[in-house]
Amino acid sequence: MAVAAGRAYVLDGGLQLKIVDVSAPAAPALLSATRGFGAQGIDVAGTLAVLATPAANHDPTAGLYVVDVSNATAPRLVRQVMVPGTVRTVAAAGDVVYVGDGAAVVDVVALVP
């Protein structure tokens, strides 16, 4: 889970990415529930959510997914980035994302081309 700007970004078992308005903590409101890409890790950088999706043997459905969440009711996939290894965790910092894998390797991915 990641929290930014009054919104919680929650992975529901990797099946769904849920965006919840938590600006009123006593009354959280679900804004959207969309494809979670099988992700196990998530972070948010501005209007982008980055999701870490593990899979063995360089499965084409694995890697880092970058999702535009500027419209919380309709998030959209911006791009998928294949990274070596079995992706487990992500941490966004400015215009880069640090991606950790099962072999204790950290890859650095630029969010902007």
N, C-alpha and C positions, 0 to 999 in steps of 0.2 A: 504494500500500500504506500502511496505517496500523497501528501497533502500540500496544496499550494493555492493561494488566493481564494480561500473560502471553499475549496472543492477537494473532496477526497477521491482519489483514483484507485480503485480496488480491483484486484484480480480475483475472480470467482473460480478458483480451481483451474485457472488457465483457460476456461471455456468462455468467459465473458470479461470484458473490461466494463466496469460500472463506474459512472461518474456521479458523485453525490454532492449536492449543495450542503455544506456544513457550516455556512455562515451563521445560522441560528442553531447552535449545538443541541438545543432541546427538541428541535424539529427538523432533522435531516430530511432532504428530499432527493429522491432518485431523479436524475436528469436524463440519463441514458444507460442502456445496457446493450453492448455490441460485441462483436467477435473479439475474443481475447488472444487469438493466435497461439494458444497453448503456452502462454508466457508464465514464467515463474518469478520474474523480477520486473520492477517498474520504477521509473523516476520521471519527474516532470521538469522541463526547462522552458519557461515562458509559456507559449501556446502549443508546445510539443510534448507528448508523452512518449517515452522510449520504453519498449518492452523487450525483455530477454526471453527468448524461446529456445530451450535446449532440445537437441536431438543428436543421436549418434551418427557417425559416418557421413557427415556433411549433407544431411537430409535437406532438400531444397525448401522445406517449410520452416527450417530453424534459422536462428540468427537474431539480429536486432531489427525490430519493427519500429518505425517512426510514425506516430499518429498525430495528426493535427486535431487539437481539442479546443480550438478557438471558438467553435460553436459546440458547446457541451452537449447539446441535444442531438447532434449529428457528427460525431467524430469521423475522420476519414484517414485512411492509410495514405501516407506521403511516399514512403519507400521502405523496402526491406534491404538490409545490409547483411551479406553473408560474412561471418567471421570464423576463423579457425577454432576448433575445439568445441566443447559442449558448453554453450553459453548458460550461465547461471544467474549472474547479478549485473546490475547496471547502476551507474551513478553519473548524473548529468552535472556539468559545471561549465556555465557559459555556453560556448559554441561547440563543446566536445562532450563525448560520452565515454566513460571508462567502462569496459565490458570485461567481466571476470568469467573464467571458465573453470571446469572441473579439474584442470591440470595446474591450477594456481598461476595461470598466465593472464595478464591484463592487456587488452587491446584498446587503443585509443581511436575513436571514430569521430570525424568532423560532422557536425549537424548541418553545416552549410557547405555547398559545393565549392 
